[in-house]
Amino acid sequence: MVVGDIATQGERFQALLSWRVPRATCFFVILCLVAALVLYVTPFKIVALVGGMFRMRQPKFRSKMPSAPSNFFRKLPSKADMML
């Protein structure tokens, strides 16, 4: 079951890069370019500090809804979805 879940995640990542979902691929490429630019301009210590502070924020500031990137990734097609 765990191997099947890992395979599903791999298929979703492949769908993201293989133009099966052109809108998602375009969004992913633009996001990667922006992230590369930010990481190039900003020192790594600051990125790690901001990421750590965001990850360890108080529970009252956390949302019960799933994050937008994980929700976006879950909606990508996989071959398991096609088999049903």
Phi and psi in radians as a Rosetta constraint file:
Dihedral C 1 N 2 CA 2 C 2 CIRCULARHARMONIC -1.152 0.35
Dihedral N 2 CA 2 C 2 N 3 CIRCULARHARMONIC -0.706 0.35
Dihedral C 2 N 3 CA 3 C 3 CIRCULARHARMONIC -1.131 0.35
Dihedral N 3 CA 3 C 3 N 4 CIRCULARHARMONIC -0.647 0.35
Dihedral C 3 N 4 CA 4 C 4 CIRCULARHARMONIC -1.115 0.35
Dihedral N 4 CA 4 C 4 N 5 CIRCULARHARMONIC -0.702 0.35
Dihedral C 4 N 5 CA 5 C 5 CIRCULARHARMONIC -1.139 0.35
Dihedral N 5 CA 5 C 5 N 6 CIRCULARHARMONIC -0.708 0.35
Dihedral C 5 N 6 CA 6 C 6 CIRCULARHARMONIC -1.144 0.35
Dihedral N 6 CA 6 C 6 N 7 CIRCULARHARMONIC -0.695 0.35
Dihedral C 6 N 7 CA 7 C 7 CIRCULARHARMONIC -1.124 0.35
Dihedral N 7 CA 7 C 7 N 8 CIRCULARHARMONIC -0.680 0.35
Dihedral C 7 N 8 CA 8 C 8 CIRCULARHARMONIC -1.095 0.35
Dihedral N 8 CA 8 C 8 N 9 CIRCULARHARMONIC -0.750 0.35
Dihedral C 8 N 9 CA 9 C 9 CIRCULARHARMONIC -1.128 0.35
Dihedral N 9 CA 9 C 9 N 10 CIRCULARHARMONIC -0.678 0.35
Dihedral C 9 N 10 CA 10 C 10 CIRCULARHARMONIC -1.123 0.35
Dihedral N 10 CA 10 C 10 N 11 CIRCULARHARMONIC -0.691 0.35
Dihedral C 10 N 11 CA 11 C 11 CIRCULARHARMONIC -1.156 0.35
Dihedral N 11 CA 11 C 11 N 12 CIRCULARHARMONIC -0.647 0.35
Dihedral C 11 N 12 CA 12 C 12 CIRCULARHARMONIC -1.142 0.35
Dihedral N 12 CA 12 C 12 N 13 CIRCULARHARMONIC -0.713 0.35
Dihedral C 12 N 13 CA 13 C 13 CIRCULARHARMONIC -1.153 0.35
Dihedral N 13 CA 13 C 13 N 14 CIRCULARHARMONIC -0.670 0.35
Dihedral C 13 N 14 CA 14 C 14 CIRCULARHARMONIC -1.136 0.35
Dihedral N 14 CA 14 C 14 N 15 CIRCULARHARMONIC -0.676 0.35
Dihedral C 14 N 15 CA 15 C 15 CIRCULARHARMONIC -1.111 0.35
Dihedral N 15 CA 15 C 15 N 16 CIRCULARHARMONIC -0.569 0.35
Dihedral C 15 N 16 CA 16 C 16 CIRCULARHARMONIC -1.169 0.35
Dihedral N 16 CA 16 C 16 N 17 CIRCULARHARMONIC -0.596 0.35
Dihedral C 16 N 17 CA 17 C 17 CIRCULARHARMONIC -1.731 0.35
Dihedral N 17 CA 17 C 17 N 18 CIRCULARHARMONIC -0.140 0.35
Dihedral C 17 N 18 CA 18 C 18 CIRCULARHARMONIC -1.837 0.35
Dihedral N 18 CA 18 C 18 N 19 CIRCULARHARMONIC 0.235 0.35
Dihedral C 18 N 19 CA 19 C 19 CIRCULARHARMONIC 1.121 0.35
Dihedral N 19 CA 19 C 19 N 20 CIRCULARHARMONIC 0.334 0.35
Dihedral C 19 N 20 CA 20 C 20 CIRCULARHARMONIC -1.197 0.35
Dihedral N 20 CA 20 C 20 N 21 CIRCULARHARMONIC -0.532 0.35
Dihedral C 20 N 21 CA 21 C 21 CIRCULARHARMONIC -2.141 0.35
Dihedral N 21 CA 21 C 21 N 22 CIRCULARHARMONIC 1.557 0.35
Dihedral C 21 N 22 CA 22 C 22 CIRCULARHARMONIC -1.036 0.35
Dihedral N 22 CA 22 C 22 N 23 CIRCULARHARMONIC -0.661 0.35
Dihedral C 22 N 23 CA 23 C 23 CIRCULARHARMONIC -1.137 0.35
Dihedral N 23 CA 23 C 23 N 24 CIRCULARHARMONIC -0.732 0.35
Dihedral C 23 N 24 CA 24 C 24 CIRCULARHARMONIC -1.178 0.35
Dihedral N 24 CA 24 C 24 N 25 CIRCULARHARMONIC -0.684 0.35
Dihedral C 24 N 25 CA 25 C 25 CIRCULARHARMONIC -1.129 0.35
Dihedral N 25 CA 25 C 25 N 26 CIRCULARHARMONIC -0.750 0.35
Dihedral C 25 N 26 CA 26 C 26 CIRCULARHARMONIC -1.072 0.35
Dihedral N 26 CA 26 C 26 N 27 CIRCULARHARMONIC -0.787 0.35
Dihedral C 26 N 27 CA 27 C 27 CIRCULARHARMONIC -1.076 0.35
Dihedral N 27 CA 27 C 27 N 28 CIRCULARHARMONIC -0.732 0.35
Dihedral C 27 N 28 CA 28 C 28 CIRCULARHARMONIC -1.146 0.35
Dihedral N 28 CA 28 C 28 N 29 CIRCULARHARMONIC -0.738 0.35
Dihedral C 28 N 29 CA 29 C 29 CIRCULARHARMONIC -1.139 0.35
Dihedral N 29 CA 29 C 29 N 30 CIRCULARHARMONIC -0.754 0.35
Dihedral C 29 N 30 CA 30 C 30 CIRCULARHARMONIC -1.109 0.35
Dihedral N 30 CA 30 C 30 N 31 CIRCULARHARMONIC -0.731 0.35
Dihedral C 30 N 31 CA 31 C 31 CIRCULARHARMONIC -1.094 0.35
Dihedral N 31 CA 31 C 31 N 32 CIRCULARHARMONIC -0.705 0.35
Dihedral C 31 N 32 CA 32 C 32 CIRCULARHARMONIC -1.134 0.35
Dihedral N 32 CA 32 C 32 N 33 CIRCULARHARMONIC -0.699 0.35
Dihedral C 32 N 33 CA 33 C 33 CIRCULARHARMONIC -1.133 0.35
Dihedral N 33 CA 33 C 33 N 34 CIRCULARHARMONIC -0.736 0.35
Dihedral C 33 N 34 CA 34 C 34 CIRCULARHARMONIC -1.144 0.35
Dihedral N 34 CA 34 C 34 N 35 CIRCULARHARMONIC -0.750 0.35
Dihedral C 34 N 35 CA 35 C 35 CIRCULARHARMONIC -1.110 0.35
Dihedral N 35 CA 35 C 35 N 36 CIRCULARHARMONIC -0.699 0.35
Dihedral C 35 N 36 CA 36 C 36 CIRCULARHARMONIC -1.108 0.35
Dihedral N 36 CA 36 C 36 N 37 CIRCULARHARMONIC -0.720 0.35
Dihedral C 36 N 37 CA 37 C 37 CIRCULARHARMONIC -1.121 0.35
Dihedral N 37 CA 37 C 37 N 38 CIRCULARHARMONIC -0.785 0.35
Dihedral C 37 N 38 CA 38 C 38 CIRCULARHARMONIC -1.114 0.35
Dihedral N 38 CA 38 C 38 N 39 CIRCULARHARMONIC -0.768 0.35
Dihedral C 38 N 39 CA 39 C 39 CIRCULARHARMONIC -1.204 0.35
Dihedral N 39 CA 39 C 39 N 40 CIRCULARHARMONIC -0.474 0.35
Dihedral C 39 N 40 CA 40 C 40 CIRCULARHARMONIC -1.277 0.35
Dihedral N 40 CA 40 C 40 N 41 CIRCULARHARMONIC -0.670 0.35
Dihedral C 40 N 41 CA 41 C 41 CIRCULARHARMONIC -1.434 0.35
Dihedral N 41 CA 41 C 41 N 42 CIRCULARHARMONIC -0.650 0.35
Dihedral C 41 N 42 CA 42 C 42 CIRCULARHARMONIC -1.628 0.35
Dihedral N 42 CA 42 C 42 N 43 CIRCULARHARMONIC 2.377 0.35
Dihedral C 42 N 43 CA 43 C 43 CIRCULARHARMONIC -1.108 0.35
Dihedral N 43 CA 43 C 43 N 44 CIRCULARHARMONIC 2.571 0.35
Dihedral C 43 N 44 CA 44 C 44 CIRCULARHARMONIC -1.091 0.35
Dihedral N 44 CA 44 C 44 N 45 CIRCULARHARMONIC -0.608 0.35
Dihedral C 44 N 45 CA 45 C 45 CIRCULARHARMONIC -1.062 0.35
Dihedral N 45 CA 45 C 45 N 46 CIRCULARHARMONIC -0.683 0.35
Dihedral C 45 N 46 CA 46 C 46 CIRCULARHARMONIC -1.228 0.35
Dihedral N 46 CA 46 C 46 N 47 CIRCULARHARMONIC -0.708 0.35
Dihedral C 46 N 47 CA 47 C 47 CIRCULARHARMONIC -1.084 0.35
Dihedral N 47 CA 47 C 47 N 48 CIRCULARHARMONIC -0.770 0.35
Dihedral C 47 N 48 CA 48 C 48 CIRCULARHARMONIC -1.138 0.35
Dihedral N 48 CA 48 C 48 N 49 CIRCULARHARMONIC -0.693 0.35
Dihedral C 48 N 49 CA 49 C 49 CIRCULARHARMONIC -1.125 0.35
Dihedral N 49 CA 49 C 49 N 50 CIRCULARHARMONIC -0.828 0.35
Dihedral C 49 N 50 CA 50 C 50 CIRCULARHARMONIC -1.147 0.35
Dihedral N 50 CA 50 C 50 N 51 CIRCULARHARMONIC -0.727 0.35
Dihedral C 50 N 51 CA 51 C 51 CIRCULARHARMONIC -1.104 0.35
Dihedral N 51 CA 51 C 51 N 52 CIRCULARHARMONIC -0.741 0.35
Dihedral C 51 N 52 CA 52 C 52 CIRCULARHARMONIC -1.139 0.35
Dihedral N 52 CA 52 C 52 N 53 CIRCULARHARMONIC -0.726 0.35
Dihedral C 52 N 53 CA 53 C 53 CIRCULARHARMONIC -1.151 0.35
Dihedral N 53 CA 53 C 53 N 54 CIRCULARHARMONIC -0.654 0.35
Dihedral C 53 N 54 CA 54 C 54 CIRCULARHARMONIC -1.185 0.35
Dihedral N 54 CA 54 C 54 N 55 CIRCULARHARMONIC -0.705 0.35
Dihedral C 54 N 55 CA 55 C 55 CIRCULARHARMONIC -1.198 0.35
Dihedral N 55 CA 55 C 55 N 56 CIRCULARHARMONIC -0.586 0.35
Dihedral C 55 N 56 CA 56 C 56 CIRCULARHARMONIC -1.780 0.35
Dihedral N 56 CA 56 C 56 N 57 CIRCULARHARMONIC 0.511 0.35
Dihedral C 56 N 57 CA 57 C 57 CIRCULARHARMONIC -1.232 0.35
Dihedral N 57 CA 57 C 57 N 58 CIRCULARHARMONIC 2.852 0.35
Dihedral C 57 N 58 CA 58 C 58 CIRCULARHARMONIC -1.084 0.35
Dihedral N 58 CA 58 C 58 N 59 CIRCULARHARMONIC 2.566 0.35
Dihedral C 58 N 59 CA 59 C 59 CIRCULARHARMONIC -1.053 0.35
Dihedral N 59 CA 59 C 59 N 60 CIRCULARHARMONIC -0.509 0.35
Dihedral C 59 N 60 CA 60 C 60 CIRCULARHARMONIC -1.237 0.35
Dihedral N 60 CA 60 C 60 N 61 CIRCULARHARMONIC -0.296 0.35
Dihedral C 60 N 61 CA 61 C 61 CIRCULARHARMONIC -1.649 0.35
Dihedral N 61 CA 61 C 61 N 62 CIRCULARHARMONIC -0.050 0.35
Dihedral C 61 N 62 CA 62 C 62 CIRCULARHARMONIC -1.513 0.35
Dihedral N 62 CA 62 C 62 N 63 CIRCULARHARMONIC 2.625 0.35
Dihedral C 62 N 63 CA 63 C 63 CIRCULARHARMONIC -1.714 0.35
Dihedral N 63 CA 63 C 63 N 64 CIRCULARHARMONIC 2.539 0.35
Dihedral C 63 N 64 CA 64 C 64 CIRCULARHARMONIC -1.395 0.35
Dihedral N 64 CA 64 C 64 N 65 CIRCULARHARMONIC -0.246 0.35
Dihedral C 64 N 65 CA 65 C 65 CIRCULARHARMONIC -1.383 0.35
Dihedral N 65 CA 65 C 65 N 66 CIRCULARHARMONIC 2.624 0.35
Dihedral C 65 N 66 CA 66 C 66 CIRCULARHARMONIC -1.172 0.35
Dihedral N 66 CA 66 C 66 N 67 CIRCULARHARMONIC 2.687 0.35
Dihedral C 66 N 67 CA 67 C 67 CIRCULARHARMONIC -1.169 0.35
Dihedral N 67 CA 67 C 67 N 68 CIRCULARHARMONIC 2.742 0.35
Dihedral C 67 N 68 CA 68 C 68 CIRCULARHARMONIC -1.085 0.35
Dihedral N 68 CA 68 C 68 N 69 CIRCULARHARMONIC -0.756 0.35
Dihedral C 68 N 69 CA 69 C 69 CIRCULARHARMONIC -1.112 0.35
Dihedral N 69 CA 69 C 69 N 70 CIRCULARHARMONIC -0.713 0.35
Dihedral C 69 N 70 CA 70 C 70 CIRCULARHARMONIC -1.220 0.35
Dihedral N 70 CA 70 C 70 N 71 CIRCULARHARMONIC -0.629 0.35
Dihedral C 70 N 71 CA 71 C 71 CIRCULARHARMONIC -1.150 0.35
Dihedral N 71 CA 71 C 71 N 72 CIRCULARHARMONIC -0.715 0.35
Dihedral C 71 N 72 CA 72 C 72 CIRCULARHARMONIC -1.082 0.35
Dihedral N 72 CA 72 C 72 N 73 CIRCULARHARMONIC -0.752 0.35
Dihedral C 72 N 73 CA 73 C 73 CIRCULARHARMONIC -1.192 0.35
Dihedral N 73 CA 73 C 73 N 74 CIRCULARHARMONIC -0.638 0.35
Dihedral C 73 N 74 CA 74 C 74 CIRCULARHARMONIC -1.188 0.35
Dihedral N 74 CA 74 C 74 N 75 CIRCULARHARMONIC -0.456 0.35
Dihedral C 74 N 75 CA 75 C 75 CIRCULARHARMONIC -1.449 0.35
Dihedral N 75 CA 75 C 75 N 76 CIRCULARHARMONIC -0.141 0.35
Dihedral C 75 N 76 CA 76 C 76 CIRCULARHARMONIC -1.208 0.35
Dihedral N 76 CA 76 C 76 N 77 CIRCULARHARMONIC 2.569 0.35
Dihedral C 76 N 77 CA 77 C 77 CIRCULARHARMONIC -1.299 0.35
Dihedral N 77 CA 77 C 77 N 78 CIRCULARHARMONIC 2.615 0.35
Dihedral C 77 N 78 CA 78 C 78 CIRCULARHARMONIC -2.327 0.35
Dihedral N 78 CA 78 C 78 N 79 CIRCULARHARMONIC 2.943 0.35
Dihedral C 78 N 79 CA 79 C 79 CIRCULARHARMONIC -1.233 0.35
Dihedral N 79 CA 79 C 79 N 80 CIRCULARHARMONIC -0.393 0.35
Dihedral C 79 N 80 CA 80 C 80 CIRCULARHARMONIC -1.135 0.35
Dihedral N 80 CA 80 C 80 N 81 CIRCULARHARMONIC -0.622 0.35
Dihedral C 80 N 81 CA 81 C 81 CIRCULARHARMONIC -1.192 0.35
Dihedral N 81 CA 81 C 81 N 82 CIRCULARHARMONIC -0.579 0.35
Dihedral C 81 N 82 CA 82 C 82 CIRCULARHARMONIC -1.297 0.35
Dihedral N 82 CA 82 C 82 N 83 CIRCULARHARMONIC -0.466 0.35
Dihedral C 82 N 83 CA 83 C 83 CIRCULARHARMONIC -1.277 0.35
Dihedral N 83 CA 83 C 83 N 84 CIRCULARHARMONIC -0.449 0.35
